[in-house]
Each structure stands twice: as C-alpha cells, then as structure tokens.
Amino acid sequence: MEIDIIGTKYRTTVDENGVVRSYYRGRKERKAKLHNNGYMALTVVGVTKMLSCTIHCLFCTYHIPIPNKLPQFDHIDGNRLNN
C-alpha cells in the first residue's frame, strides 16, 4: 500500500517495503543512496526547498503507529542498511 508523503511539491509515496516513488513525470521509483551517516537516504522536492530524508524515517512515519510521538526511530536488528 502506497501512502503519500506530506510536504512534497510533487506527489511522492512510500510503500510498506520502503520503496519511494515520485509522480512528477509518471510513476518513477526513486533510488536511495548511502548517506555519510550510514543510512540509506534520498532527496525529495519539498514545497519550499529540497528535503533530505532517510528511508527508515519515511517508512516509520507513514507505516508504523507512534503512540507517544517518540523523537527517533531505530532499526530492530541494528543494521542501518536494513530498512
């Protein structure tokens, strides 16, 4: 199930597998790159500026209910590349 990412200029979605798609020029899968902090990240076009987002944060924000609005997400297995 794809869920729209709020705050992007063009329709952008994230699915339950952590795949991010942009709909600016048709349906296009976005390729994440390894960021210097060790997490997989990509840049999306925000309403007012470019936003750099880690894949695991996008996934958790839109697919996992967070009852207490905790400030950060962590990988259960400790592997930063396993989104």
Long-range contacts (C-beta under 8 A, 24 or more apart in sequence): 3-62, 3-63, 5-44, 5-58, 5-62, 7-46, 7-47, 7-51, 8-44, 8-45, 8-46, 8-47, 8-51, 9-45, 9-46, 9-47, 10-45, 12-44, 12-45, 14-55, 14-58, 14-59, 14-62, 14-63, 16-63, 18-55, 18-56, 18-58, 18-59, 18-83, 20-44, 20-55, 20-58, 34-81, 38-80, 38-81, 39-80, 39-81, 40-80, 40-81, 40-83, 55-83, 56-80, 56-83, 59-83
